[in-house]
Amino acid sequence: MKRKCKRENGLLPFHTIKAATEGDVEAINAVLKHYEGYIASLSVRKLYDEYGQPHYCVDETLRRRLETKLITKILDFEIA
């Protein structure tokens, strides 16, 4: 039975990280879920409407690229 705990200090449990590096899809999704707010904040773009008013929105293409990059780095990560 898998534990789905999240510590109070905001860190991912070691077993989740280890499972993600081994290619477990659920663990990779847990890592993506953990970092989704940070990825969304990195993906925010400032756009202007026809009246020159600024609007902030999440650039979905950039968000997807960051998620893909995170997945590739997770799979390349080696635990000593």
Protein Blocks (a to p, Z undefined) as FASTA:
>chain_A
ZZddddfkopacfklmmmmmnopaklmmmmmmmmmmmmmmmmpccdddfkopacddddfk
lmmmmmmmmmmmmmmpccZZ
